[in-house]
Amino acid sequence: MSWLSDIFGGGGEIRQALREGGVIIDLRTPYEFDQGHIPHALNIPVDRIKANIGRIRALNKPIILCCASGAHCWDAAATLREAGITRVSNGGSWQSLLRLVQKA
């Protein structure tokens, strides 16, 4: 995946993950999530990713991460990949991912 293409409108990997039933995980705090989020997204704050690896693995679907700006997605993706969850995409900010989801 080219992270530049996702930021600047490509989003091919994200679209493919969505076609395959990908699950969106919003890494923001519950308060931030409650202020607005992508429909059907799971809220697992970035500091709870390690504690939820079993739950995420059990989804057995591509994972698309989002947060406020996309910065936390890199760390969370690395944590998931280290745990053997390889189908992980950085969706960037939740608002830009929402626009992409609405177009899909």
Chimera marker file (.cmm) of the C-alpha trace (Angstrom):
<marker_set name="trace">
<marker id="1" x="0.000" y="0.000" z="0.000" r="1" g="1" b="0" radius="0.5"/>
<marker id="2" x="1.150" y="3.487" z="-0.725" r="1" g="1" b="0" radius="0.5"/>
<marker id="3" x="0.218" y="5.640" z="2.232" r="1" g="1" b="0" radius="0.5"/>
<marker id="4" x="0.449" y="8.672" z="-0.048" r="1" g="1" b="0" radius="0.5"/>
<marker id="5" x="-2.211" y="7.272" z="-2.342" r="1" g="1" b="0" radius="0.5"/>
<marker id="6" x="-4.521" y="6.737" z="0.625" r="1" g="1" b="0" radius="0.5"/>
<marker id="7" x="-3.956" y="10.265" z="1.892" r="1" g="1" b="0" radius="0.5"/>
<marker id="8" x="-4.356" y="11.843" z="-1.526" r="1" g="1" b="0" radius="0.5"/>
<marker id="9" x="-7.325" y="9.885" z="-2.782" r="1" g="1" b="0" radius="0.5"/>
<marker id="10" x="-6.115" y="6.502" z="-4.053" r="1" g="1" b="0" radius="0.5"/>
<marker id="11" x="-7.242" y="4.266" z="-1.228" r="1" g="1" b="0" radius="0.5"/>
<marker id="12" x="-7.077" y="1.088" z="-3.329" r="1" g="1" b="0" radius="0.5"/>
<marker id="13" x="-6.017" y="-1.139" z="-0.441" r="1" g="1" b="0" radius="0.5"/>
<marker id="14" x="-8.740" y="0.315" z="1.785" r="1" g="1" b="0" radius="0.5"/>
<marker id="15" x="-11.410" y="-0.202" z="-0.876" r="1" g="1" b="0" radius="0.5"/>
<marker id="16" x="-10.271" y="-3.802" z="-1.367" r="1" g="1" b="0" radius="0.5"/>
<marker id="17" x="-10.380" y="-4.433" z="2.385" r="1" g="1" b="0" radius="0.5"/>
<marker id="18" x="-13.910" y="-3.001" z="2.506" r="1" g="1" b="0" radius="0.5"/>
<marker id="19" x="-15.007" y="-5.248" z="-0.390" r="1" g="1" b="0" radius="0.5"/>
<marker id="20" x="-13.665" y="-8.202" z="1.608" r="1" g="1" b="0" radius="0.5"/>
<marker id="21" x="-15.763" y="-7.255" z="4.629" r="1" g="1" b="0" radius="0.5"/>
<marker id="22" x="-13.014" y="-5.364" z="6.422" r="1" g="1" b="0" radius="0.5"/>
<marker id="23" x="-13.608" y="-4.192" z="9.960" r="1" g="1" b="0" radius="0.5"/>
<marker id="24" x="-12.884" y="-0.579" z="10.840" r="1" g="1" b="0" radius="0.5"/>
<marker id="25" x="-11.283" y="-0.047" z="14.228" r="1" g="1" b="0" radius="0.5"/>
<marker id="26" x="-11.338" y="3.512" z="15.534" r="1" g="1" b="0" radius="0.5"/>
<marker id="27" x="-8.404" y="4.051" z="17.877" r="1" g="1" b="0" radius="0.5"/>
<marker id="28" x="-9.682" y="7.237" z="19.522" r="1" g="1" b="0" radius="0.5"/>
<marker id="29" x="-10.919" y="7.515" z="23.096" r="1" g="1" b="0" radius="0.5"/>
<marker id="30" x="-14.543" y="6.557" z="23.806" r="1" g="1" b="0" radius="0.5"/>
<marker id="31" x="-15.349" y="10.248" z="24.321" r="1" g="1" b="0" radius="0.5"/>
<marker id="32" x="-13.914" y="11.188" z="20.913" r="1" g="1" b="0" radius="0.5"/>
<marker id="33" x="-15.683" y="8.218" z="19.305" r="1" g="1" b="0" radius="0.5"/>
<marker id="34" x="-19.019" y="9.322" z="20.798" r="1" g="1" b="0" radius="0.5"/>
<marker id="35" x="-18.566" y="12.772" z="19.249" r="1" g="1" b="0" radius="0.5"/>
<marker id="36" x="-18.692" y="11.206" z="15.767" r="1" g="1" b="0" radius="0.5"/>
<marker id="37" x="-17.571" y="8.000" z="14.095" r="1" g="1" b="0" radius="0.5"/>
<marker id="38" x="-17.942" y="5.766" z="11.070" r="1" g="1" b="0" radius="0.5"/>
<marker id="39" x="-21.085" y="3.620" z="11.280" r="1" g="1" b="0" radius="0.5"/>
<marker id="40" x="-20.370" y="0.039" z="12.417" r="1" g="1" b="0" radius="0.5"/>
<marker id="41" x="-16.773" y="0.882" z="13.401" r="1" g="1" b="0" radius="0.5"/>
<marker id="42" x="-15.432" y="-0.748" z="16.542" r="1" g="1" b="0" radius="0.5"/>
<marker id="43" x="-13.949" y="1.550" z="19.160" r="1" g="1" b="0" radius="0.5"/>
<marker id="44" x="-10.754" y="0.098" z="20.579" r="1" g="1" b="0" radius="0.5"/>
<marker id="45" x="-8.567" y="2.909" z="21.927" r="1" g="1" b="0" radius="0.5"/>
<marker id="46" x="-4.939" y="2.703" z="20.861" r="1" g="1" b="0" radius="0.5"/>
<marker id="47" x="-3.796" y="1.974" z="24.408" r="1" g="1" b="0" radius="0.5"/>
<marker id="48" x="-6.092" y="-1.098" z="24.484" r="1" g="1" b="0" radius="0.5"/>
<marker id="49" x="-4.941" y="-2.709" z="21.210" r="1" g="1" b="0" radius="0.5"/>
<marker id="50" x="-2.587" y="-5.221" z="22.876" r="1" g="1" b="0" radius="0.5"/>
<marker id="51" x="-5.315" y="-6.273" z="25.305" r="1" g="1" b="0" radius="0.5"/>
<marker id="52" x="-7.709" y="-6.882" z="22.393" r="1" g="1" b="0" radius="0.5"/>
<marker id="53" x="-5.456" y="-8.817" z="20.022" r="1" g="1" b="0" radius="0.5"/>
<marker id="54" x="-7.414" y="-12.039" z="20.591" r="1" g="1" b="0" radius="0.5"/>
<marker id="55" x="-10.699" y="-10.278" z="19.858" r="1" g="1" b="0" radius="0.5"/>
<marker id="56" x="-9.256" y="-8.678" z="16.716" r="1" g="1" b="0" radius="0.5"/>
<marker id="57" x="-7.729" y="-11.951" z="15.512" r="1" g="1" b="0" radius="0.5"/>
<marker id="58" x="-11.095" y="-13.702" z="16.016" r="1" g="1" b="0" radius="0.5"/>
<marker id="59" x="-12.739" y="-11.277" z="13.572" r="1" g="1" b="0" radius="0.5"/>
<marker id="60" x="-10.777" y="-13.056" z="10.813" r="1" g="1" b="0" radius="0.5"/>
<marker id="61" x="-11.275" y="-10.110" z="8.465" r="1" g="1" b="0" radius="0.5"/>
<marker id="62" x="-9.093" y="-7.362" z="7.042" r="1" g="1" b="0" radius="0.5"/>
<marker id="63" x="-8.572" y="-4.622" z="9.629" r="1" g="1" b="0" radius="0.5"/>
<marker id="64" x="-8.734" y="-0.932" z="8.761" r="1" g="1" b="0" radius="0.5"/>
<marker id="65" x="-7.441" y="1.393" z="11.443" r="1" g="1" b="0" radius="0.5"/>
<marker id="66" x="-8.388" y="5.042" z="11.885" r="1" g="1" b="0" radius="0.5"/>
<marker id="67" x="-7.921" y="7.722" z="14.517" r="1" g="1" b="0" radius="0.5"/>
<marker id="68" x="-8.007" y="11.512" z="14.732" r="1" g="1" b="0" radius="0.5"/>
<marker id="69" x="-5.121" y="12.146" z="12.349" r="1" g="1" b="0" radius="0.5"/>
<marker id="70" x="-3.736" y="8.749" z="11.309" r="1" g="1" b="0" radius="0.5"/>
<marker id="71" x="-0.659" y="8.983" z="13.523" r="1" g="1" b="0" radius="0.5"/>
<marker id="72" x="-1.752" y="6.319" z="16.038" r="1" g="1" b="0" radius="0.5"/>
<marker id="73" x="-2.582" y="3.929" z="13.208" r="1" g="1" b="0" radius="0.5"/>
<marker id="74" x="1.099" y="3.289" z="12.470" r="1" g="1" b="0" radius="0.5"/>
<marker id="75" x="1.835" y="2.088" z="16.003" r="1" g="1" b="0" radius="0.5"/>
<marker id="76" x="-1.341" y="0.017" z="16.246" r="1" g="1" b="0" radius="0.5"/>
<marker id="77" x="-0.694" y="-1.579" z="12.841" r="1" g="1" b="0" radius="0.5"/>
<marker id="78" x="2.825" y="-2.516" z="13.921" r="1" g="1" b="0" radius="0.5"/>
<marker id="79" x="1.479" y="-4.075" z="17.125" r="1" g="1" b="0" radius="0.5"/>
<marker id="80" x="-1.080" y="-6.122" z="15.194" r="1" g="1" b="0" radius="0.5"/>
<marker id="81" x="1.452" y="-7.266" z="12.608" r="1" g="1" b="0" radius="0.5"/>
<marker id="82" x="3.848" y="-8.338" z="15.386" r="1" g="1" b="0" radius="0.5"/>
<marker id="83" x="0.979" y="-10.447" z="16.740" r="1" g="1" b="0" radius="0.5"/>
<marker id="84" x="0.565" y="-12.140" z="13.344" r="1" g="1" b="0" radius="0.5"/>
<marker id="85" x="-2.416" y="-10.138" z="12.103" r="1" g="1" b="0" radius="0.5"/>
<marker id="86" x="-1.150" y="-9.224" z="8.657" r="1" g="1" b="0" radius="0.5"/>
<marker id="87" x="-4.197" y="-7.858" z="6.838" r="1" g="1" b="0" radius="0.5"/>
<marker id="88" x="-3.995" y="-4.406" z="8.429" r="1" g="1" b="0" radius="0.5"/>
<marker id="89" x="-4.443" y="-1.057" z="6.671" r="1" g="1" b="0" radius="0.5"/>
<marker id="90" x="-3.881" y="2.479" z="7.907" r="1" g="1" b="0" radius="0.5"/>
<marker id="91" x="-7.101" y="4.295" z="7.079" r="1" g="1" b="0" radius="0.5"/>
<marker id="92" x="-5.792" y="7.642" z="8.343" r="1" g="1" b="0" radius="0.5"/>
<marker id="93" x="-8.130" y="10.095" z="9.987" r="1" g="1" b="0" radius="0.5"/>
<marker id="94" x="-11.611" y="8.837" z="10.708" r="1" g="1" b="0" radius="0.5"/>
<marker id="95" x="-13.127" y="11.730" z="8.763" r="1" g="1" b="0" radius="0.5"/>
<marker id="96" x="-11.164" y="11.033" z="5.578" r="1" g="1" b="0" radius="0.5"/>
<marker id="97" x="-11.919" y="7.321" z="5.926" r="1" g="1" b="0" radius="0.5"/>
<marker id="98" x="-15.610" y="8.139" z="6.351" r="1" g="1" b="0" radius="0.5"/>
<marker id="99" x="-15.556" y="9.979" z="3.019" r="1" g="1" b="0" radius="0.5"/>
<marker id="100" x="-13.908" y="6.983" z="1.378" r="1" g="1" b="0" radius="0.5"/>
<marker id="101" x="-16.433" y="4.576" z="2.932" r="1" g="1" b="0" radius="0.5"/>
<marker id="102" x="-19.324" y="6.732" z="1.735" r="1" g="1" b="0" radius="0.5"/>
<marker id="103" x="-17.989" y="6.569" z="-1.836" r="1" g="1" b="0" radius="0.5"/>
<marker id="104" x="-17.553" y="2.775" z="-1.740" r="1" g="1" b="0" radius="0.5"/>
<link id1="1" id2="2" r="1" g="1" b="0" radius="0.2"/>
<link id1="2" id2="3" r="1" g="1" b="0" radius="0.2"/>
<link id1="3" id2="4" r="1" g="1" b="0" radius="0.2"/>
<link id1="4" id2="5" r="1" g="1" b="0" radius="0.2"/>
<link id1="5" id2="6" r="1" g="1" b="0" radius="0.2"/>
<link id1="6" id2="7" r="1" g="1" b="0" radius="0.2"/>
<link id1="7" id2="8" r="1" g="1" b="0" radius="0.2"/>
<link id1="8" id2="9" r="1" g="1" b="0" radius="0.2"/>
<link id1="9" id2="10" r="1" g="1" b="0" radius="0.2"/>
<link id1="10" id2="11" r="1" g="1" b="0" radius="0.2"/>
<link id1="11" id2="12" r="1" g="1" b="0" radius="0.2"/>
<link id1="12" id2="13" r="1" g="1" b="0" radius="0.2"/>
<link id1="13" id2="14" r="1" g="1" b="0" radius="0.2"/>
<link id1="14" id2="15" r="1" g="1" b="0" radius="0.2"/>
<link id1="15" id2="16" r="1" g="1" b="0" radius="0.2"/>
<link id1="16" id2="17" r="1" g="1" b="0" radius="0.2"/>
<link id1="17" id2="18" r="1" g="1" b="0" radius="0.2"/>
<link id1="18" id2="19" r="1" g="1" b="0" radius="0.2"/>
<link id1="19" id2="20" r="1" g="1" b="0" radius="0.2"/>
<link id1="20" id2="21" r="1" g="1" b="0" radius="0.2"/>
<link id1="21" id2="22" r="1" g="1" b="0" radius="0.2"/>
<link id1="22" id2="23" r="1" g="1" b="0" radius="0.2"/>
<link id1="23" id2="24" r="1" g="1" b="0" radius="0.2"/>
<link id1="24" id2="25" r="1" g="1" b="0" radius="0.2"/>
<link id1="25" id2="26" r="1" g="1" b="0" radius="0.2"/>
<link id1="26" id2="27" r="1" g="1" b="0" radius="0.2"/>
<link id1="27" id2="28" r="1" g="1" b="0" radius="0.2"/>
<link id1="28" id2="29" r="1" g="1" b="0" radius="0.2"/>
<link id1="29" id2="30" r="1" g="1" b="0" radius="0.2"/>
<link id1="30" id2="31" r="1" g="1" b="0" radius="0.2"/>
<link id1="31" id2="32" r="1" g="1" b="0" radius="0.2"/>
<link id1="32" id2="33" r="1" g="1" b="0" radius="0.2"/>
<link id1="33" id2="34" r="1" g="1" b="0" radius="0.2"/>
<link id1="34" id2="35" r="1" g="1" b="0" radius="0.2"/>
<link id1="35" id2="36" r="1" g="1" b="0" radius="0.2"/>
<link id1="36" id2="37" r="1" g="1" b="0" radius="0.2"/>
<link id1="37" id2="38" r="1" g="1" b="0" radius="0.2"/>
<link id1="38" id2="39" r="1" g="1" b="0" radius="0.2"/>
<link id1="39" id2="40" r="1" g="1" b="0" radius="0.2"/>
<link id1="40" id2="41" r="1" g="1" b="0" radius="0.2"/>
<link id1="41" id2="42" r="1" g="1" b="0" radius="0.2"/>
<link id1="42" id2="43" r="1" g="1" b="0" radius="0.2"/>
<link id1="43" id2="44" r="1" g="1" b="0" radius="0.2"/>
<link id1="44" id2="45" r="1" g="1" b="0" radius="0.2"/>
<link id1="45" id2="46" r="1" g="1" b="0" radius="0.2"/>
<link id1="46" id2="47" r="1" g="1" b="0" radius="0.2"/>
<link id1="47" id2="48" r="1" g="1" b="0" radius="0.2"/>
<link id1="48" id2="49" r="1" g="1" b="0" radius="0.2"/>
<link id1="49" id2="50" r="1" g="1" b="0" radius="0.2"/>
<link id1="50" id2="51" r="1" g="1" b="0" radius="0.2"/>
<link id1="51" id2="52" r="1" g="1" b="0" radius="0.2"/>
<link id1="52" id2="53" r="1" g="1" b="0" radius="0.2"/>
<link id1="53" id2="54" r="1" g="1" b="0" radius="0.2"/>
<link id1="54" id2="55" r="1" g="1" b="0" radius="0.2"/>
<link id1="55" id2="56" r="1" g="1" b="0" radius="0.2"/>
<link id1="56" id2="57" r="1" g="1" b="0" radius="0.2"/>
<link id1="57" id2="58" r="1" g="1" b="0" radius="0.2"/>
<link id1="58" id2="59" r="1" g="1" b="0" radius="0.2"/>
<link id1="59" id2="60" r="1" g="1" b="0" radius="0.2"/>
<link id1="60" id2="61" r="1" g="1" b="0" radius="0.2"/>
<link id1="61" id2="62" r="1" g="1" b="0" radius="0.2"/>
<link id1="62" id2="63" r="1" g="1" b="0" radius="0.2"/>
<link id1="63" id2="64" r="1" g="1" b="0" radius="0.2"/>
<link id1="64" id2="65" r="1" g="1" b="0" radius="0.2"/>
<link id1="65" id2="66" r="1" g="1" b="0" radius="0.2"/>
<link id1="66" id2="67" r="1" g="1" b="0" radius="0.2"/>
<link id1="67" id2="68" r="1" g="1" b="0" radius="0.2"/>
<link id1="68" id2="69" r="1" g="1" b="0" radius="0.2"/>
<link id1="69" id2="70" r="1" g="1" b="0" radius="0.2"/>
<link id1="70" id2="71" r="1" g="1" b="0" radius="0.2"/>
<link id1="71" id2="72" r="1" g="1" b="0" radius="0.2"/>
<link id1="72" id2="73" r="1" g="1" b="0" radius="0.2"/>
<link id1="73" id2="74" r="1" g="1" b="0" radius="0.2"/>
<link id1="74" id2="75" r="1" g="1" b="0" radius="0.2"/>
<link id1="75" id2="76" r="1" g="1" b="0" radius="0.2"/>
<link id1="76" id2="77" r="1" g="1" b="0" radius="0.2"/>
<link id1="77" id2="78" r="1" g="1" b="0" radius="0.2"/>
<link id1="78" id2="79" r="1" g="1" b="0" radius="0.2"/>
<link id1="79" id2="80" r="1" g="1" b="0" radius="0.2"/>
<link id1="80" id2="81" r="1" g="1" b="0" radius="0.2"/>
<link id1="81" id2="82" r="1" g="1" b="0" radius="0.2"/>
<link id1="82" id2="83" r="1" g="1" b="0" radius="0.2"/>
<link id1="83" id2="84" r="1" g="1" b="0" radius="0.2"/>
<link id1="84" id2="85" r="1" g="1" b="0" radius="0.2"/>
<link id1="85" id2="86" r="1" g="1" b="0" radius="0.2"/>
<link id1="86" id2="87" r="1" g="1" b="0" radius="0.2"/>
<link id1="87" id2="88" r="1" g="1" b="0" radius="0.2"/>
<link id1="88" id2="89" r="1" g="1" b="0" radius="0.2"/>
<link id1="89" id2="90" r="1" g="1" b="0" radius="0.2"/>
<link id1="90" id2="91" r="1" g="1" b="0" radius="0.2"/>
<link id1="91" id2="92" r="1" g="1" b="0" radius="0.2"/>
<link id1="92" id2="93" r="1" g="1" b="0" radius="0.2"/>
<link id1="93" id2="94" r="1" g="1" b="0" radius="0.2"/>
<link id1="94" id2="95" r="1" g="1" b="0" radius="0.2"/>
<link id1="95" id2="96" r="1" g="1" b="0" radius="0.2"/>
<link id1="96" id2="97" r="1" g="1" b="0" radius="0.2"/>
<link id1="97" id2="98" r="1" g="1" b="0" radius="0.2"/>
<link id1="98" id2="99" r="1" g="1" b="0" radius="0.2"/>
<link id1="99" id2="100" r="1" g="1" b="0" radius="0.2"/>
<link id1="100" id2="101" r="1" g="1" b="0" radius="0.2"/>
<link id1="101" id2="102" r="1" g="1" b="0" radius="0.2"/>
<link id1="102" id2="103" r="1" g="1" b="0" radius="0.2"/>
<link id1="103" id2="104" r="1" g="1" b="0" radius="0.2"/>
</marker_set>
